Amino acid sequence: MNWLADYKAKLRTAEDAVSFIKSGDRVYYGGNAAIPQTLVRALSERRAELENVQLNHVLLLGDDPLSAPEMEGHFRHNSLFVGPADRKAVNDGRADYVPIFLYMIPRLFSDRVVPVDVAMIAVSPPDEHGFMSLGVETLASRAACNASRHVIAQVNERMPRVLGDSFVHVRNVDAIVEGTEALPTLEPGPPSEVELAISQHVIKLIEPGMTVQMGIGGIPDAIFASVDGSLDLGIHTEMLSDQAMKAIERGVVTGAKKTLHPGKVIITFALGSNELYDDLDNNPLIEAHPVNYVNDPYIISQNEKMLAVNSAVEVDLTGQVCSDSSGTY
């Protein structure tokens, strides 16, 4: 239990913890449902003290105070996946967007293409060995922590302990803030008639024993909601949703026929309801891994009979598909 004394020695208020961040620093913080919201709010309160702090992150949900117009000159987003919280800042020219394959993001930090001075993460409470789970988003957080000079961890009792290659030890963080708060949720709604119609076409392509990857949205949800029977499907996907978990609970997904990680559902983040987050906690069926593993084409190719279903924004007359933006810029 030596880690416990270390844990107590590193406890800080949020205000003290974010004092590690200086003008000109490059900061990474977790996104999706693993935003360290207490730390983000505390950092926004230091606006008057800081200039030219770069904020690196993936998808941000909800209201991000660091994206507000009055933060210009103090904080600037370097978004690696534009979302609702920073889209206006990017469109207004107050923030930057770097187009990049998701699986390449960790390499930006490990190769110091984007140096990181401070990483802010949200984690579960430590287990009996002092390991804290990155919970509902592993993605690039481990790489950012390993590359940064300082790591600040917000310990959130509502963060599930998701298993896999997704842990940070108390010894490897510089400051710990205990801040329990609700995780952002994405409540699934009923599918539209169009989404249901599309899902019925896709279901015809699904064969027993396949490993599937599903993106976000109504069509993947409709597919997972509609498949039934003893299909022994596997899942190897960046995002785990409520409908995917329900398919697991119905026995449609077993992973028994997977050629890579048989019997395991492999993810890099989860986004959905509180019920989904509860189901993830200490669930040995689910393994979270960094995105440079989960989304690496070489790794994906080791799953035989792989089926991927994703949405497109635009398709041109030559068949080229655009899935990350629309328009000419």
N, C-alpha and C positions, 0 to 999 in steps of 0.2 A: 504493500500500500504506500510505497514511497512517493508515488505520483500524487497522492492526495495532498501532501504538504506543498508540493510544487503547484498544484491547482490553486490552493488557498493563497499562496504567495503571489500568484498572477492575477487574482481577482481585482478588477478595476470598475469604476463607474464608466459608463459609455463616454462621458465627456473626457475623462482621463485617458481612456484607451485610444481615442482618435487623435490624441495629441502626438502620436507617433507620426502623423501625416504633416508634412511641411510643404510650403510653397514650391511648385515645380515638380512635386512628386508624381509618380505614376501609380495609380491604385487599381486593384482588381477587386470586384465584389461579386458574390454569387447572385444568380438570377432565377428566373422562373418562380417556383414556390419556395426557394431557399434564399430569398433576399434577406440579409441581416438588417432588418428594418430599424431596429433600435440604434444600430451604428450609423446607418444612413441619416437618420434624423439628427443624431448628435453631430455628425460631420457638417450637415447643412447649417447648424447653429454657429459654426466657425467661419462662415462666409467672409466676414469682415477681416479676419486674420490671414486668409489664404489667397494666393493668386496662382493661376495657371496650373491647377491640379488636374491631371488627366484621369478620367474614369473609364476603365475598360470592363466590359461585361458582355453577357449574352442577353437573351430576352428578359426585359423588365416588365413586371405586371403592376397594375394599380397606379397610385400616384407617387411619383418619384420627386421629392422636393429639390433634388440636385439638378433637375431638368428645367426648373422655373426660369423665366427670362431674367430675373434679378440675379441669377447665379452666373451670368455671362462675365467672363474675365476672371472669375474665381474658380469655377469648375467647368471643364469641357468634356463631354462624353466622346469616347472613341468606341462606338458601338460595333460589336462583332455580330450582332443579330438584332436588328431594329424591332422594337415592340411598341405596345401602346404608350408606355411611359415616356419614351424618348423620341417618338416619331415626329412630333411637331418641332422639337428642337433641331432634329436633322433636316427637316424640310425648310426650316427658317435659316439654316446655315449656322446655327449656334452649336452644332454638334457634328461629329464626323461619323461616317459609316465605312467599314472595311469589308468589302465582299470577300468571303473566304469559305471554303468547305468546312463544315462543322468539325470534322475529324482532324483538321490541321490547326485548329485554334490552340491546343496545348503546346504545339511546337513553337508558336510565337513567343511563348514565355520561356520554355526550356532552352531555346536557341537564342534568347535575348533579342529577337527581332523587335519585340515590345518588352523592354525591361520593366520589372515590377518592383516598386519600393515597398509597398504595403498591400497585403491581401486581407480582405475582410470576408469572413465566412460565417454561415449559420450552421450549427451542429447540434447533435443530440447530447444529452448528458453523458459523461464518461461511464464506461462499464467498469467492472471490477479490476480490469487491467489498465485503466487509464486511457482507453481508446474511445474517441468520439466519432460518431458516424456523420458523414456529410449529408445523410438523409435523402431527401427527395431530389437532390441534384448533385451528382458527382461531376459530370461533364469536364470542365477545365479547371476546377477548383484545386485539385491536388497539384497540378502542374504549376499553377500560380503560386500556391503556398511554397512549393519546393524552390521556386525561382526568386521569391521575394526576400527582402531584408527583414521584414517584420510581418508577423501574422497575428491578426486579432480575431478571436473566435467569440461569437455570440452563442451561448449555450441556451437553447430553447427547449423546455420540457415537452413542448408539443411537436418537436421534430422527431419523426420515427427513426428508430435504429435500423436502417436499411443495411443488409449484409452485402458482402462482396468485397471488391477492391476499392473500398470507399471510406477508409478510416484515417483519422489524424490523431496522433498521440498528444497528450497534454504537454509532454516535454518539447514538442515542436511548435508550440505557439508562444507568443510573447506577452499577450494580454488576454484575459478572459472576462467577458461581461455576461452576467446572468440576466437574460431578458426573455421572459416567457410571453409569447403572443401568438395569435392565430396565424396559420399559414395562409397565403393567398390560395383561393380555390377557383376552379373552373367547373361550374356545375353543368353537367350534361343536360341538354334539352332534347325534346323529341325530334326525330329526323323528319325532314320534309318529304313530300311525295317524290320529288326529283331524287333526293338522296337515297330513298328506299329503292327507287327504280334502278339507279346506278348500282347499288349494292347487290341487287339480284343478278345483274350481269357478271359482277366480279365473283360472286359465290360459285358460279359455274366453273371458274378457273381453279378453285381450291380443291386440292386432292388430299386424301388422307396421308398423314405423315409429313406434310409440308411444314417448313418454318416460315413464319410471316413477319413482315415489318409493316406497321401501319403508322401513318402520320396523324396529325391533329385535325379534328373537324368532324362534321356530320357524316360524311361518307364512311370513313374508317369506323366510326361508332356504329353506324347502321350495319356494316358488315359483321362486326363482332357480335352485335345483338341478334343477327339473323342466323349465323352458323350454329348448327346443333348436331348432336350425334357423336359417335365414337370415332372422331377424326384423328386423335393423337397429334394435334397440331403443336408446333413449337413456336416460341416467340424469341426473336432477336431484333431489338428495336431501340431507337433512341428514347422514345417516350412511351410510358405506360399510362393508360387511361382507365377510367371507371369501367367502360364496356369490355376492355381487355381483361380486367380483373374478374368481371362477371363471367366471361367465357372460361376463365380458369376455374372458377367455382362450379360451373356447370359440368366440368369434366371434358369440355371440348379441347382445351389446351392441357396436355400432359407433358410434352417434351420427350416422350418415350422414344420417338424415332429420330431425334436430333442427332446429327453427326458431330456437332460441336457443343459442348456443355449439355450433354443429354440430361433430361430431367430438370433443367434449370431455365428460368425466364431471364434473359439478359437484357438489361436496360442501362441508360445513362442518366435519365431523370424521369420523374413521375409528376403528372399534373392532373388534378381532378378535385374530387370532393374530399371532405374530412374522413368519410368512410373509407375511401381509397387509402389515405394516409394511415389510418388505423390498421388496415389490412396488411400494409407493408411492414409494420413494426415487427422485427425479429422473425420475419417470414423466411424460412430456409429455402423456399422455392424460388425466391427472387434474388438475383445478384445484380448490383449496380457496379459498373466499371467506367473508367474514364472514356471520353468520347473518341480519343485517338485509338482506342482498342475497339469499341463497339461499332463505330462507323468506318473503320478501315476497310476498304474494298477487299484486301487480301483476307482479312478475318471473316468478313461476310461470306466470301466465296467458299469457305470451308463448311458452310451449311448447305447440304444437298437439298434440292427441291425448294429453293428459296423463292418466296413471292413477296414483292414490295408493292404497296399501294399508297400513293401520295397524290396531292392535289397540284394542279398547275394553274398559274395566273394567266399565261398566254401561250398559244401554240401558233407558229407561223405556217405559211403554205408549204414550206419544205419539211415540216415535221419537227422543227426545233422547239424545245419546250423551255419556257421561262417560269421558274417557280419562286423567285425571290423578289421580283419587283415588276412594276408595270410602267408603261410609258417609255420615254427616251432618255431618262436620267435616273 
